[in-house]
Every structure is written in structure tokens, then in C-alpha cells.
């Protein structure tokens, strides 16, 4: 009979085998040193570079039910957290293999499901002691010495090179209402811009919190030497700064007037580094080696912190952030630009050039700008077939009447700029361009809300609803320029910047010379942004680098060795559960151990999974000998020695920052992975195939199965 069960187990659990095969494709995505994959479209022959489980699963042809379940699970994790998908995908495969091994040892399905679920719940409770409050993290990061190696060289040469090259800094462009920008553009093109603050700007983030980098506007030749630094600073730096939270001393209000002259550097340990600098350094800890996105996010954090009315507000407002991918430029040109940056056609660019610095009257359309568009919930009259809504007695093409009416409406209200949430009729777009009206389609709802607040415009569903109160003012449009002031002309599509006075909207402009890499850069940016968002929302983070998984392994060893408590029906729902407890818990632990082993291999810390597994066992033995595994792991984490990769995430910097992980995203990825594996296990167990049906039906364990 045991052999019969083994034969049936080997043949019927096809779903677990499919899960393992699908999950094995994403094992190279673990760790800071990832191996990218090229996905080739069979129809268009176009290739896309990916480095995430989400894009991998989307690119695969998942026709099986198991593949669809895996896709839904990963999409649910991505929708809620935007991080943890690679961990989820890997653990799905690892635990699928572990469950198959349990089945081969004749462990009943209910025992596997019960013990694994209880074990995971116990581990999730145990690792809560590793939580690090955000306040402590930011305090530790601010006190850490994190400085680019470039600033440790000879001050005279490096000071000039590091500060005059805009790409060695956090590329941040100024805007009209921004009073606390970090990186300036060359000149002010609008009267509404705060040009006084463009004379000089200080970037405390350019040196990752340790060096106040001085940025001088083009054309400002007045300068004064910075004492002891070898850096040339403008003479305007000796004036008093007001309404700046970055240079206030400890105990003073961030927006209080500064007494005395500012000397061009942060005043040492007493400096107020709990604002944008600490958020920027927290982003470094959550970045897992993604340096490009870190610099962009540091600029965003500093800008939003500068705009905050209260210094206690440390949340990152994701609704005020959008992205725009610009192809044809090196990645070093990536920057954060205030306002809305989007790609326009050369014809639209001609209209923008005509606007020059003129203020524009703006209209917002909450829907499609097409003749056949109807709002959600619109009900056509029953039993009526519409042949033509607007007949044209003079003849002509269908739709010409609608085009003329809509164009007349826009011109009658002197509208210059139209932002449309949905699609725009191609013929209507051409007619608007001829009338020098700029129409931008497929605009996100958050962008419309930002312009509504900044310009006073009210969104309409149809142009026929337009009245004077719906028109906003104070907007402008210009062609986007790089940080060194050069216009970008890439042929087919040109980047344009649309902004308005007081608008809080920020655009992360992601540049790359490889079209196949655009989606990858955008995914990496949003992943890091949501990591920071969830960390601030939770108020706590986990130590990263495998510390949490190591504690789970240590805790499972304790559970295996723990004697059973008699009469505990909740943990032992049936007499045979205790018999298989050790086997199932070891299978659960094998998933985390394999996770850590692959992590070490991907970071070149171990040459093989066997060597990596030995390293994990060594840490487990030391943690057990310490008496308090959690204390040992936290201490090793502070020293930077808990399963850290062999390659530093920032090889060009001297840093003692450790990696951090999101709490809810990590634990939920565990739960989703195990739930999926157990769901497939239960589904497979309900379908029996094989020649020994009657033998299984008459066995003592026949109650486990449902015969269809």
C-alpha cells in the first residue's frame, strides 16, 4: 500500500511540478546582483530587458490553471506592495519541491497543510522582535559616515570636478514655486519662477548627508572660497537663508529665520538631519543596490520635505510623482523635474515653441476626446438604432460636424492647453494643432488633480459642458531641457514640460539609450519608491540581507526540538500529526534555506549552493550557541556580517549602511507563496489518477480524498 501511494503521489501532483518549473525561471532575480533576462516577442521580434518576477510572468504564455493562479498571486502582491514578487516566486518553487518530498515520504496532505501553516504563523510572530523603528533607523543612518569616494580625494581638483559636473550631483531642476530646490537649471524661463533661489542652491544629498555641495547658476561669476574645502562657492552664500529646513540647527523650527551668516556647510552633529537627508539615506538602505533610483528618490524626498508645512511630516506623497522615459540619452541624464514631463510629436512641439513664455488657459477632460465616447453608466434609449447623430445637410465626411463644433468651442473660450485623461481623436488632434491648441492625451488622474489644484480648472466629461468657470489659468508649456540647459531633439517624440505656479507634481525623467531597458528602469524606480512609502507607513523595517530568514530557520529548529504539550488539540488535530511534524517543519525550513543559499550564490559570496548551505548552517550554530538567536542576528546585522553579498551595492562609496526590508511586504509574500502551494496541493489531492483506485478507496486513509 505505501508503494501504491508513492506511485499515485508521483503521478497526480502535476500542479506542484508545474509551479516548481515556472518558479525556477526567476531564481536569478534574488539579491542585489541580479541577472537580467531578455524577453523576445515572437510576433514583433522586439526584445525587452526584464529583472522582475512581474514582467517575467507577464511575458510567459501561461495557459495552464496553475500558471494563471501564479500570475494572479504575483499580480496581487505587486498591486498592494510593488515589492516582494521575486521572493514570492522563488519560495513558491522551493516550497513546491519541499511538499513533493513530503509526499514521497508518505506524509498525509492534511498533515502537510496544518503543520506548514502553523509553522509559518509561528515564524511570522517570532521575527517581530527584529523590527527596527524608522526613527532609530534614520537616527543611525544620519550618524553614519556615508560619503562618495570622489570627495575623499584632493579637495582642489575633486571639488571642482564633482561640483561643476551636473551629473555627479542629484539632477534636480527648479520650478516656479519651489523655494527649496536642490539642483538648479541654467536659467529662469518664466516670470513666475522663483529666480532668486536659482542664484545658488545647496544640495546636502549630493554627498549623501555629509557634504553640503554648492551649486552655482550659469552666469553667476561671483564666488568666494569655502574654508578648508577647496570648493568655490558664490558670494550669495553669505546671505541669510529663510524658509529652509535644511540648514536649521537642532531645536529650531525648520522654517525659522536663520540668524547669522551661513558658512556653506552643515554644522556637524547638531545639524537637523532628520528631514530629507534621513529619508534619502533610508532610501539607500531600501534600494538593494539600485543607485540610479536612489538619487532620484533622494531629490524627491528633499523637495517634498521642503514643501511640507510641518517638519514632522515624513511621508512621501506618491500621488504627486509620475515618470517619463526619454530614449536616446545616457542614463546619467536621468533627473527629477517639477511639473509634468511627457512625450509629444514634432507637430505638438511646434505649438509649444509658439507659446514661448506665455501663460496658457488650460482645460481638463475626464474621459476620451472622441465623438463616440460616452461616460460610464450612460444608457442609450432602448429599441432605438442610431444611424447618424449629427447629419450634415451640406455633405462631407462623417464626423466633420463634430470636429468643427468642438474646435469652435475651444477657440471661443480661448483655450490653449487641453489635458485629456483618455484617448484623443486623431483628426481632432490635427485640427487643434492647426489652431495652435496643444492637446495631450492619456494623462493620469493624479496629474489632472494636480493641475486642477494649481490652476483652478474644473474637469469636464464632454466639451459641450464647457463654461468659463471650467477654464484654468497660470499654466505654461516648454520643451524639456537637460540639466545643462540643452534642448532634446530625438526625432519622433520630444519631451515637453507642462507646469503651473504652485503645482506639487514631480516627474522622474528616466533616460536611456537602450529602448529595451526603459521598462526596467521605470519598474526599478517605482519599486524603490513604494519600499520607502511602505517603510514610512509601517514605521518600522526589517533588517535585510537574510537576517529575517535566518531567524526563521533558527526558530524552526526550536519548534522541531520542542516537546509536545499533551491535550493541545489546536496544534494536534489528529493523532498522526505529531509523527510528521518534524518532517514537514524541515520541509518548510528547506525553502528558506534554499532562498538564502541562492542569495549567497547570486551575490558571489559562495561558489555553490552546497558551500552557501554550509555557511547558513554555520550561522545557525553560532546563533544557537549564543543563547539568543535574535540578539546574535541583530548584532551581526549592525556589524554588516549577516549573509551580506560579497559585492557592495555602491562600490564607489564608503558606507556602513545595511540593507533593510519592508515588514508587511516580506511577510505577506511568504503567506501568499505558501497559500498558493497548499492550494495547488489540495486541488491535486482531490483528483486521483492511477490504476489502484479501488485499493486506495479501501485504505484507512481514504477519507483524505474526494472521488469525482
Secondary structure, DSSP 8 states (H G I E B T S, - for coil): -HHHHHHHHHHH-HHHHHHHHHHGGGGGGSSSS---EEEE-TTT--EEEE-SHHHHHHHS---SHHHHHHHHHHHHHHHHTS--HHHHHHHHHHHHHHHHHHHHTT--HHHHHHHHHHHHHHHHHHGGGG-EEHHHHHHHHHHS--EEGGGGS-HHHHHHHHHHSGGGS--EE--SS-SS-SS--S---STTS-GGGGSEEEETTTTTTS--EEEE-TT----EE-TTT--EE-GGGGS---S-TTS-BTTS-TTS---S---SS--GGGB--TTHHHHHHHHHHHHTT-HHHHHHHHHHHHHHHHH-SSTT-----GGGEEEEEEETS-GGG-EEEESEEEEEEHHHHHHHHHHTT--EEEEEESS-BSTT---TT----TT---S-SS--TT---TTHHHHHHHHHHHHHTT--EEEESS-B-HHHHHHHHHTT-EEE-S--HHHHHHHHHHH----BSSGGG--GGG-EEEEEEEE-B-TTS-B---SSEEEEEEEETT---EEEEEEES-GGGHHHHHHHHHHHHHHHHHHHHHSEEEETTTHHHHHHHHHHHHHHHS---TT-TTT-SSTTHHHHHHHHHHHHHHHHHHHHHHHHHHTTS-SSHHHHHHHHHHHHHHHHHHS-HHHHHHHHHHHT-SS--SS-SSTTEE-----EE-HHHHHHHHHHHHHHHHHHHHHHHTS--SS-HHHHHTSTTGGG----
